[in-house]
């Protein structure tokens, strides 16, 4: 996966309001990723803004085991392992419902 900051089309930001709007969009992305993964905000921003790791100016590439290490994903696998995990989660949720409680 590639982690990069929000970019414009190359036009110059002419007014402070444009920069503030872009900054707010960036913060929304950071909050979303932080909420839905195990990565810290600091680590995510470090990866996002790392200049030495930019690949053709598109961002930092994070693959497989590194994505797990950073907490971006839970594990590496394909569609088959994802479907197996989903079925396990559905079965566990059904079992919990039958016992009067819901899984979080």
MOPAC internal coordinates of N, CA, C and O (Angstrom, degrees):
PM7 1SCF
backbone

  N    0.0000 0     0.00 0     0.00 0    0    0    0
  C    1.4308 1     0.00 0     0.00 0    1    0    0
  C    1.5192 1   108.18 1     0.00 0    2    1    0
  O    1.2310 1   121.23 1   -26.55 1    3    2    1
  N    1.3241 1   115.25 1   153.45 1    3    2    1
  C    1.4549 1   120.63 1   179.31 1    5    3    2
  C    1.5182 1   109.11 1  -112.31 1    6    5    3
  O    1.2310 1   120.91 1   -51.65 1    7    6    5
  N    1.3129 1   115.86 1   128.35 1    7    6    5
  C    1.4571 1   121.70 1   178.66 1    9    7    6
  C    1.5186 1   107.32 1  -109.58 1   10    9    7
  O    1.2310 1   120.57 1   -60.81 1   11   10    9
  N    1.3141 1   116.51 1   119.19 1   11   10    9
  C    1.4605 1   119.41 1   179.48 1   13   11   10
  C    1.5235 1   110.17 1  -146.10 1   14   13   11
  O    1.2310 1   120.71 1   -24.08 1   15   14   13
  N    1.3154 1   116.25 1   155.92 1   15   14   13
  C    1.4658 1   119.46 1   178.10 1   17   15   14
  C    1.5295 1   110.89 1   -71.41 1   18   17   15
  O    1.2310 1   121.46 1   -19.02 1   19   18   17
  N    1.3178 1   114.81 1   160.98 1   19   18   17
  C    1.4610 1   120.10 1   175.06 1   21   19   18
  C    1.5186 1   107.57 1   -64.61 1   22   21   19
  O    1.2310 1   121.25 1   -45.12 1   23   22   21
  N    1.3142 1   115.21 1   134.88 1   23   22   21
  C    1.4646 1   120.29 1  -177.56 1   25   23   22
  C    1.5176 1   110.18 1  -123.38 1   26   25   23
  O    1.2310 1   121.40 1   -21.97 1   27   26   25
  N    1.3036 1   114.92 1   158.03 1   27   26   25
  C    1.4591 1   121.53 1   173.47 1   29   27   26
  C    1.5090 1   109.42 1   -96.77 1   30   29   27
  O    1.2310 1   120.35 1     3.57 1   31   30   29
  N    1.2970 1   116.93 1  -176.43 1   31   30   29
  C    1.4566 1   121.97 1  -178.98 1   33   31   30
  C    1.5157 1   112.34 1   -79.99 1   34   33   31
  O    1.2310 1   119.89 1  -178.78 1   35   34   33
  N    1.3123 1   117.81 1     1.22 1   35   34   33
  C    1.4563 1   120.78 1  -178.61 1   37   35   34
  C    1.5097 1   112.21 1   110.66 1   38   37   35
  O    1.2310 1   120.74 1   173.82 1   39   38   37
  N    1.3178 1   116.19 1    -6.18 1   39   38   37
  C    1.4529 1   120.22 1   177.50 1   41   39   38
  C    1.5285 1   110.12 1   -73.20 1   42   41   39
  O    1.2310 1   120.65 1   -27.03 1   43   42   41
  N    1.2829 1   116.36 1   152.97 1   43   42   41
  C    1.4605 1   121.59 1   179.15 1   45   43   42
  C    1.5206 1   109.28 1   -78.65 1   46   45   43
  O    1.2310 1   120.59 1   -43.02 1   47   46   45
  N    1.3233 1   116.48 1   136.98 1   47   46   45
  C    1.4606 1   120.88 1   175.25 1   49   47   46
  C    1.5221 1   106.78 1   -75.82 1   50   49   47
  O    1.2310 1   120.56 1   -65.06 1   51   50   49
  N    1.3367 1   116.53 1   114.94 1   51   50   49
  C    1.4605 1   120.71 1  -173.29 1   53   51   50
  C    1.5092 1   115.61 1   -90.32 1   54   53   51
  O    1.2310 1   119.67 1   158.12 1   55   54   53
  N    1.3261 1   118.24 1   -21.88 1   55   54   53
  C    1.4631 1   119.86 1  -176.82 1   57   55   54
  C    1.5186 1   109.71 1  -133.67 1   58   57   55
  O    1.2310 1   120.73 1   -28.84 1   59   58   57
  N    1.3341 1   116.20 1   151.16 1   59   58   57
  C    1.4713 1   119.44 1  -179.76 1   61   59   58
  C    1.5298 1   113.22 1   -58.06 1   62   61   59
  O    1.2310 1   120.04 1   148.07 1   63   62   61
  N    1.3326 1   117.52 1   -31.93 1   63   62   61
  C    1.4662 1   120.22 1  -178.90 1   65   63   62
  C    1.5255 1   111.44 1   -62.63 1   66   65   63
  O    1.2310 1   120.02 1   144.10 1   67   66   65
  N    1.3185 1   117.56 1   -35.90 1   67   66   65
  C    1.4640 1   120.73 1   178.05 1   69   67   66
  C    1.5180 1   110.89 1   -64.82 1   70   69   67
  O    1.2310 1   120.69 1   137.38 1   71   70   69
  N    1.3355 1   116.29 1   -42.62 1   71   70   69
  C    1.4609 1   119.86 1   178.47 1   73   71   70
  C    1.5245 1   110.27 1   -64.94 1   74   73   71
  O    1.2310 1   120.33 1   136.84 1   75   74   73
  N    1.3304 1   116.98 1   -43.16 1   75   74   73
  C    1.4717 1   120.54 1  -179.94 1   77   75   74
  C    1.5249 1   110.97 1   -61.70 1   78   77   75
  O    1.2310 1   120.58 1   139.19 1   79   78   77
  N    1.3249 1   116.49 1   -40.81 1   79   78   77
  C    1.4650 1   120.52 1   178.36 1   81   79   78
  C    1.5259 1   110.63 1   -63.35 1   82   81   79
  O    1.2310 1   120.54 1   133.97 1   83   82   81
  N    1.3187 1   116.58 1   -46.03 1   83   82   81
  C    1.4624 1   120.89 1   179.07 1   85   83   82
  C    1.5348 1   110.26 1   -62.69 1   86   85   83
  O    1.2310 1   120.29 1   139.47 1   87   86   85
  N    1.3223 1   117.05 1   -40.53 1   87   86   85
  C    1.4576 1   121.62 1   178.56 1   89   87   86
  C    1.5300 1   110.89 1   -63.05 1   90   89   87
  O    1.2310 1   120.28 1   140.16 1   91   90   89
  N    1.3281 1   117.08 1   -39.84 1   91   90   89
  C    1.4723 1   120.60 1   177.93 1   93   91   90
  C    1.5281 1   111.25 1   -65.32 1   94   93   91
  O    1.2310 1   120.62 1   139.64 1   95   94   93
  N    1.3327 1   116.41 1   -40.36 1   95   94   93
  C    1.4695 1   119.30 1   176.63 1   97   95   94
  C    1.5239 1   110.24 1   -61.14 1   98   97   95
  O    1.2310 1   120.72 1   137.58 1   99   98   97
  N    1.3422 1   116.23 1   -42.42 1   99   98   97
  C    1.4682 1   121.27 1   179.79 1  101   99   98
  C    1.5252 1   110.30 1   -61.29 1  102  101   99
  O    1.2310 1   120.25 1   136.77 1  103  102  101
  N    1.3215 1   117.12 1   -43.23 1  103  102  101
  C    1.4689 1   120.99 1  -179.97 1  105  103  102
  C    1.5239 1   111.14 1   -64.33 1  106  105  103
  O    1.2310 1   119.89 1   144.37 1  107  106  105
  N    1.3233 1   117.82 1   -35.63 1  107  106  105
  C    1.4737 1   120.68 1   176.65 1  109  107  106
  C    1.5223 1   110.91 1   -62.50 1  110  109  107
  O    1.2310 1   120.85 1   137.74 1  111  110  109
  N    1.3152 1   115.98 1   -42.26 1  111  110  109
  C    1.4640 1   120.43 1   178.45 1  113  111  110
  C    1.5259 1   109.88 1   -62.54 1  114  113  111
  O    1.2310 1   120.50 1   133.14 1  115  114  113
  N    1.3238 1   116.65 1   -46.86 1  115  114  113
  C    1.4705 1   121.47 1  -179.48 1  117  115  114
  C    1.5251 1   110.04 1   -60.21 1  118  117  115
  O    1.2310 1   119.88 1   133.45 1  119  118  117
  N    1.3346 1   117.84 1   -46.55 1  119  118  117
  C    1.4747 1   120.87 1  -179.99 1  121  119  118
  C    1.5266 1   111.40 1   -62.08 1  122  121  119
  O    1.2310 1   120.15 1   138.64 1  123  122  121
  N    1.3487 1   117.32 1   -41.36 1  123  122  121
  C    1.4620 1   120.94 1   179.93 1  125  123  122
  C    1.5201 1   111.12 1   -61.95 1  126  125  123
  O    1.2310 1   120.54 1   131.33 1  127  126  125
  N    1.3306 1   116.57 1   -48.67 1  127  126  125
  C    1.4655 1   120.34 1  -178.30 1  129  127  126
  C    1.5221 1   110.10 1   -64.19 1  130  129  127
  O    1.2310 1   120.29 1   137.22 1  131  130  129
  N    1.3250 1   117.06 1   -42.78 1  131  130  129
  C    1.4684 1   121.09 1   179.60 1  133  131  130
  C    1.5353 1   110.50 1   -61.79 1  134  133  131
  O    1.2310 1   120.51 1   138.60 1  135  134  133
  N    1.3312 1   116.64 1   -41.40 1  135  134  133
  C    1.4687 1   120.74 1  -178.47 1  137  135  134
  C    1.5232 1   112.47 1   -67.54 1  138  137  135
  O    1.2310 1   120.46 1   145.58 1  139  138  137
  N    1.3312 1   116.73 1   -34.42 1  139  138  137
  C    1.4612 1   120.67 1  -172.60 1  141  139  138
  C    1.5294 1   113.73 1  -105.40 1  142  141  139
  O    1.2310 1   120.35 1  -164.61 1  143  142  141
  N    1.3183 1   116.94 1    15.39 1  143  142  141
  C    1.4638 1   119.86 1   176.33 1  145  143  142
  C    1.5253 1   108.13 1  -147.91 1  146  145  143
  O    1.2310 1   120.99 1     4.60 1  147  146  145
  N    1.3073 1   115.71 1  -175.40 1  147  146  145
  C    1.4570 1   120.49 1  -179.54 1  149  147  146
  C    1.5205 1   113.26 1  -103.46 1  150  149  147
  O    1.2310 1   119.98 1  -169.12 1  151  150  149
  N    1.3272 1   117.64 1    10.88 1  151  150  149
  C    1.4549 1   120.76 1  -177.56 1  153  151  150
  C    1.5266 1   109.81 1   -83.44 1  154  153  151
  O    1.2310 1   120.94 1   -34.99 1  155  154  153
  N    1.3242 1   115.82 1   145.01 1  155  154  153
  C    1.4641 1   119.16 1   177.10 1  157  155  154
  C    1.5221 1   109.45 1   -80.79 1  158  157  155
  O    1.2310 1   120.84 1   -24.25 1  159  158  157
  N    1.3117 1   116.00 1   155.75 1  159  158  157
  C    1.4651 1   120.72 1   178.98 1  161  159  158
  C    1.5247 1   110.94 1   -60.02 1  162  161  159
  O    1.2310 1   120.57 1   138.11 1  163  162  161
  N    1.3182 1   116.53 1   -41.89 1  163  162  161
  C    1.4656 1   121.00 1  -178.94 1  165  163  162
  C    1.5315 1   111.22 1   -62.44 1  166  165  163
  O    1.2310 1   120.30 1   133.73 1  167  166  165
  N    1.3304 1   117.04 1   -46.27 1  167  166  165
  C    1.4656 1   120.63 1  -179.99 1  169  167  166
  C    1.5186 1   111.02 1   -64.63 1  170  169  167
  O    1.2310 1   120.47 1   137.64 1  171  170  169
  N    1.3378 1   116.70 1   -42.36 1  171  170  169
  C    1.4605 1   120.27 1   179.96 1  173  171  170
  C    1.5280 1   110.66 1   -61.81 1  174  173  171
  O    1.2310 1   120.31 1   135.17 1  175  174  173
  N    1.3211 1   117.01 1   -44.83 1  175  174  173
  C    1.4664 1   120.45 1   179.21 1  177  175  174
  C    1.5241 1   110.76 1   -66.36 1  178  177  175
  O    1.2310 1   120.10 1   142.61 1  179  178  177
  N    1.3327 1   117.42 1   -37.39 1  179  178  177
  C    1.4707 1   119.97 1   176.57 1  181  179  178
  C    1.5242 1   110.79 1   -59.01 1  182  181  179
  O    1.2310 1   120.67 1   135.50 1  183  182  181
  N    1.3390 1   116.33 1   -44.50 1  183  182  181
  C    1.4611 1   120.67 1   178.82 1  185  183  182
  C    1.5361 1   110.99 1   -67.26 1  186  185  183
  O    1.2310 1   121.03 1   141.36 1  187  186  185
  N    1.3046 1   115.64 1   -38.64 1  187  186  185
  C    1.4512 1   121.06 1  -176.92 1  189  187  186
  C    1.5239 1   112.50 1   -66.17 1  190  189  187
  O    1.2310 1   120.77 1   139.41 1  191  190  189
  N    1.3241 1   116.13 1   -40.59 1  191  190  189
  C    1.4619 1   120.19 1  -173.53 1  193  191  190
  C    1.5256 1   114.14 1  -104.51 1  194  193  191
  O    1.2310 1   119.78 1  -171.02 1  195  194  193
  N    1.3348 1   118.02 1     8.98 1  195  194  193
  C    1.4643 1   121.29 1  -179.38 1  197  195  194
  C    1.5235 1   109.83 1   -66.83 1  198  197  195
  O    1.2310 1   120.74 1   -67.26 1  199  198  197
  N    1.3176 1   116.19 1   112.74 1  199  198  197
  C    1.4657 1   120.09 1  -177.67 1  201  199  198
  C    1.5148 1   112.01 1   -76.41 1  202  201  199
  O    1.2310 1   119.42 1   146.05 1  203  202  201
  N    1.3151 1   118.71 1   -33.95 1  203  202  201
  C    1.4553 1   121.58 1  -178.23 1  205  203  202
  C    1.5129 1   113.26 1   -70.13 1  206  205  203
  O    1.2310 1   120.08 1   160.54 1  207  206  205
  N    1.3323 1   117.45 1   -19.46 1  207  206  205
  C    1.4639 1   121.34 1  -177.28 1  209  207  206
  C    1.5139 1   113.48 1  -101.49 1  210  209  207
  O    1.2310 1   120.28 1  -175.63 1  211  210  209
  N    1.3168 1   117.07 1     4.37 1  211  210  209
  C    1.4629 1   118.34 1  -176.86 1  213  211  210
  C    1.5206 1   111.12 1   -67.10 1  214  213  211
  O    1.2310 1   121.05 1   -48.60 1  215  214  213
  N    1.3009 1   115.60 1   131.40 1  215  214  213
  C    1.4472 1   121.55 1   177.92 1  217  215  214
  C    1.5203 1   107.43 1  -105.13 1  218  217  215
  O    1.2310 1   121.12 1   -73.06 1  219  218  217
  N    1.3145 1   115.45 1   106.94 1  219  218  217
  C    1.4641 1   120.62 1  -177.54 1  221  219  218
  C    1.5143 1   111.45 1    53.12 1  222  221  219
  O    1.2310 1   120.44 1  -145.13 1  223  222  221
  N    1.3098 1   116.77 1    34.87 1  223  222  221
  C    1.4592 1   123.55 1   176.00 1  225  223  222
  C    1.5295 1   113.33 1    60.32 1  226  225  223
  O    1.2310 1   120.27 1  -145.70 1  227  226  225
  N    1.3363 1   117.09 1    34.30 1  227  226  225
  C    1.4583 1   118.97 1   177.27 1  229  227  226
  C    1.5166 1   112.72 1  -113.81 1  230  229  227
  O    1.2310 1   119.40 1   173.20 1  231  230  229
  N    1.3057 1   118.75 1    -6.80 1  231  230  229
  C    1.4486 1   120.67 1   178.19 1  233  231  230
  C    1.5118 1   112.80 1   129.22 1  234  233  231
  O    1.2310 1   120.97 1     8.12 1  235  234  233
  N    1.3214 1   115.75 1  -171.88 1  235  234  233
  C    1.4537 1   122.53 1  -179.38 1  237  235  234
  C    1.5260 1   108.97 1   -94.02 1  238  237  235
  O    1.2310 1   120.62 1   -50.86 1  239  238  237
  N    1.3088 1   116.43 1   129.14 1  239  238  237
  C    1.4624 1   120.94 1   176.18 1  241  239  238
  C    1.5261 1   109.30 1   -86.55 1  242  241  239
  O    1.2310 1   120.76 1   -52.08 1  243  242  241
  N    1.3246 1   116.16 1   127.92 1  243  242  241
  C    1.4648 1   122.58 1   176.86 1  245  243  242
  C    1.5167 1   106.41 1  -125.52 1  246  245  243
  O    1.2310 1   120.45 1   -56.16 1  247  246  245
  N    1.3320 1   116.75 1   123.84 1  247  246  245
  C    1.4596 1   119.82 1  -176.76 1  249  247  246
  C    1.5255 1   111.45 1  -121.69 1  250  249  247
  O    1.2310 1   121.50 1   -25.15 1  251  250  249
  N    1.3140 1   114.74 1   154.85 1  251  250  249
  C    1.4551 1   125.16 1   171.60 1  253  251  250
  C    1.5023 1   118.05 1    30.04 1  254  253  251
  O    1.2310 1   121.35 1    71.40 1  255  254  253
  N    1.3253 1   115.02 1  -108.60 1  255  254  253
  C    1.4669 1   121.69 1  -175.11 1  257  255  254
  C    1.5265 1   111.89 1   -59.75 1  258  257  255
  O    1.2310 1   119.94 1   146.47 1  259  258  257
  N    1.3344 1   117.73 1   -33.53 1  259  258  257
  C    1.4668 1   119.74 1   178.16 1  261  259  258
  C    1.5296 1   111.03 1   -67.38 1  262  261  259
  O    1.2310 1   120.15 1   141.35 1  263  262  261
  N    1.3262 1   117.31 1   -38.65 1  263  262  261
  C    1.4617 1   120.71 1   177.58 1  265  263  262
  C    1.5256 1   110.79 1   -63.00 1  266  265  263
  O    1.2310 1   120.45 1   143.21 1  267  266  265
  N    1.3330 1   116.75 1   -36.79 1  267  266  265
  C    1.4642 1   121.01 1   175.66 1  269  267  266
  C    1.5256 1   109.61 1   -68.25 1  270  269  267
  O    1.2310 1   120.42 1   134.90 1  271  270  269
  N    1.3290 1   116.81 1   -45.10 1  271  270  269
  C    1.4631 1   121.86 1  -179.19 1  273  271  270
  C    1.5392 1   111.14 1   -58.37 1  274  273  271
  O    1.2310 1   120.45 1   137.75 1  275  274  273
  N    1.3212 1   116.75 1   -42.25 1  275  274  273
  C    1.4625 1   120.73 1  -179.77 1  277  275  274
  C    1.5245 1   113.02 1   -76.18 1  278  277  275
  O    1.2310 1   120.20 1   166.23 1  279  278  277
  N    1.3252 1   117.22 1   -13.77 1  279  278  277
  C    1.4608 1   120.52 1  -179.98 1  281  279  278
  C    1.5166 1   113.88 1    89.15 1  282  281  279
  O    1.2310 1   120.15 1  -168.07 1  283  282  281
  N    1.3285 1   117.32 1    11.93 1  283  282  281
  C    1.4604 1   120.15 1   178.68 1  285  283  282
  C    1.5208 1   111.60 1   -70.95 1  286  285  283
  O    1.2310 1   120.65 1   142.93 1  287  286  285
  N    1.3311 1   116.37 1   -37.07 1  287  286  285
  C    1.4589 1   122.16 1   178.18 1  289  287  286
  C    1.5153 1   108.82 1  -131.76 1  290  289  287
  O    1.2310 1   120.61 1   -18.64 1  291  290  289
  N    1.3278 1   116.43 1   161.36 1  291  290  289
  C    1.4602 1   121.09 1  -178.43 1  293  291  290
  C    1.5176 1   112.82 1   -80.60 1  294  293  291
  O    1.2310 1   120.64 1   140.71 1  295  294  293
  N    1.3293 1   116.38 1   -39.29 1  295  294  293
  C    1.4526 1   120.02 1  -179.22 1  297  295  294
  C    1.5245 1   110.11 1  -161.69 1  298  297  295
  O    1.2310 1   121.19 1   -15.13 1  299  298  297
  N    1.3118 1   115.32 1   164.87 1  299  298  297
  C    1.4622 1   121.56 1   179.61 1  301  299  298
  C    1.5221 1   108.25 1   -95.59 1  302  301  299
  O    1.2310 1   120.33 1   -43.80 1  303  302  301
  N    1.3132 1   116.97 1   136.20 1  303  302  301
  C    1.4541 1   120.54 1   178.41 1  305  303  302
  C    1.5083 1   110.57 1  -179.44 1  306  305  303
  O    1.2310 1   121.31 1     0.31 1  307  306  305
  N    1.3015 1   115.10 1  -179.69 1  307  306  305
  C    1.4512 1   121.02 1  -179.74 1  309  307  306
  C    1.5136 1   111.42 1  -109.02 1  310  309  307
  O    1.2310 1   121.31 1    14.35 1  311  310  309
  N    1.3146 1   115.10 1  -165.65 1  311  310  309
  C    1.4573 1   121.10 1  -178.30 1  313  311  310
  C    1.5310 1   110.45 1   -62.72 1  314  313  311
  O    1.2310 1   120.15 1   140.63 1  315  314  313
  N    1.3223 1   117.32 1   -39.37 1  315  314  313
  C    1.4626 1   120.86 1  -179.23 1  317  315  314
  C    1.5189 1   112.48 1   -60.68 1  318  317  315
  O    1.2310 1   120.63 1   132.83 1  319  318  317
  N    1.3210 1   116.41 1   -47.17 1  319  318  317
  C    1.4706 1   118.90 1   179.79 1  321  319  318
  C    1.5274 1   111.25 1   -69.50 1  322  321  319
  O    1.2310 1   120.20 1   148.11 1  323  322  321
  N    1.3461 1   117.22 1   -31.89 1  323  322  321
  C    1.4658 1   120.26 1   176.85 1  325  323  322
  C    1.5344 1   110.43 1   -66.03 1  326  325  323
  O    1.2310 1   120.44 1   137.58 1  327  326  325
  N    1.3297 1   116.76 1   -42.42 1  327  326  325
  C    1.4701 1   120.50 1   178.93 1  329  327  326
  C    1.5298 1   111.10 1   -65.70 1  330  329  327
  O    1.2310 1   120.78 1   140.65 1  331  330  329
  N    1.3334 1   116.11 1   -39.35 1  331  330  329
  C    1.4671 1   120.17 1   177.90 1  333  331  330
  C    1.5277 1   109.97 1   -61.51 1  334  333  331
  O    1.2310 1   120.39 1   134.85 1  335  334  333
  N    1.3221 1   116.85 1   -45.15 1  335  334  333
  C    1.4646 1   121.46 1   179.69 1  337  335  334
  C    1.5274 1   110.54 1   -64.17 1  338  337  335
  O    1.2310 1   120.25 1   136.63 1  339  338  337
  N    1.3235 1   117.13 1   -43.37 1  339  338  337
  C    1.4601 1   121.02 1   178.71 1  341  339  338
  C    1.5230 1   111.07 1   -59.87 1  342  341  339
  O    1.2310 1   120.13 1   135.85 1  343  342  341
  N    1.3257 1   117.35 1   -44.15 1  343  342  341
  C    1.4666 1   120.75 1   177.86 1  345  343  342
  C    1.5178 1   112.10 1   -63.58 1  346  345  343
  O    1.2310 1   120.17 1   142.69 1  347  346  345
  N    1.3333 1   117.29 1   -37.31 1  347  346  345
  C    1.4628 1   120.93 1   176.15 1  349  347  346
  C    1.5267 1   110.46 1   -63.72 1  350  349  347
  O    1.2310 1   120.42 1   138.09 1  351  350  349
  N    1.3279 1   116.81 1   -41.91 1  351  350  349
  C    1.4670 1   120.65 1  -179.78 1  353  351  350
  C    1.5295 1   111.09 1   -67.18 1  354  353  351
  O    1.2310 1   120.21 1   141.39 1  355  354  353
  N    1.3408 1   117.20 1   -38.61 1  355  354  353
  C    1.4689 1   121.41 1   177.84 1  357  355  354
  C    1.5249 1   109.85 1   -64.13 1  358  357  355
  O    1.2310 1   120.47 1   134.93 1  359  358  357
  N    1.3233 1   116.72 1   -45.07 1  359  358  357
  C    1.4699 1   120.66 1   179.56 1  361  359  358
  C    1.5252 1   110.78 1   -63.04 1  362  361  359
  O    1.2310 1   120.19 1   137.86 1  363  362  361
  N    1.3336 1   117.24 1   -42.14 1  363  362  361
  C    1.4669 1   120.50 1   179.67 1  365  363  362
  C    1.5265 1   110.25 1   -65.64 1  366  365  363
  O    1.2310 1   120.15 1   143.09 1  367  366  365
  N    1.3284 1   117.32 1   -36.91 1  367  366  365
  C    1.4614 1   120.69 1   179.62 1  369  367  366
  C    1.5288 1   110.68 1   -68.74 1  370  369  367
  O    1.2310 1   120.43 1   139.57 1  371  370  369
  N    1.3404 1   116.79 1   -40.43 1  371  370  369
  C    1.4678 1   120.62 1   177.50 1  373  371  370
  C    1.5229 1   110.23 1   -62.72 1  374  373  371
  O    1.2310 1   120.88 1   137.00 1  375  374  373
  N    1.3355 1   115.93 1   -43.00 1  375  374  373
  C    1.4621 1   120.70 1   178.83 1  377  375  374
  C    1.5207 1   110.79 1   -61.83 1  378  377  375
  O    1.2310 1   120.53 1   138.45 1  379  378  377
  N    1.3066 1   116.59 1   -41.55 1  379  378  377
  C    1.4597 1   121.31 1   179.22 1  381  379  378
  C    1.5255 1   110.52 1   -65.12 1  382  381  379
  O    1.2310 1   120.54 1   138.54 1  383  382  381
  N    1.3446 1   116.58 1   -41.46 1  383  382  381
  C    1.4672 1   120.63 1   177.96 1  385  383  382
  C    1.5193 1   110.85 1   -60.95 1  386  385  383
  O    1.2310 1   120.24 1   139.15 1  387  386  385
  N    1.3201 1   117.15 1   -40.85 1  387  386  385
  C    1.4562 1   121.57 1   179.89 1  389  387  386
  C    1.5180 1   111.33 1   -66.62 1  390  389  387
  O    1.2310 1   120.43 1   153.47 1  391  390  389
  N    1.3197 1   116.78 1   -26.53 1  391  390  389
  C    1.4698 1   121.14 1   179.08 1  393  391  390
  C    1.5311 1   112.25 1   -93.32 1  394  393  391
  O    1.2310 1   120.74 1  -172.17 1  395  394  393
  N    1.3405 1   116.19 1     7.83 1  395  394  393
  C    1.4586 1   119.56 1   174.69 1  397  395  394
  C    1.5155 1   116.14 1    88.83 1  398  397  395
  O    1.2310 1   119.15 1  -172.25 1  399  398  397
  N    1.2969 1   119.23 1     7.75 1  399  398  397
  C    1.4510 1   121.48 1   179.31 1  401  399  398
  C    1.5061 1   111.67 1  -134.03 1  402  401  399
  O    1.2310 1   120.72 1   -22.17 1  403  402  401
  N    1.2965 1   116.22 1   157.83 1  403  402  401
  C    1.4598 1   120.99 1   178.22 1  405  403  402
  C    1.5162 1   110.02 1  -108.27 1  406  405  403
  O    1.2310 1   121.02 1   -36.91 1  407  406  405
  N    1.3098 1   115.65 1   143.09 1  407  406  405
  C    1.4733 1   120.36 1   172.87 1  409  407  406
  C    1.5109 1   108.75 1   -75.23 1  410  409  407
  O    1.2310 1   120.71 1   -34.20 1  411  410  409
  N    1.3028 1   116.25 1   145.80 1  411  410  409
  C    1.4624 1   120.39 1   178.47 1  413  411  410
  C    1.4894 1   110.13 1   -89.09 1  414  413  411
  O    1.2310 1   120.10 1   180.00 1  415  414  413

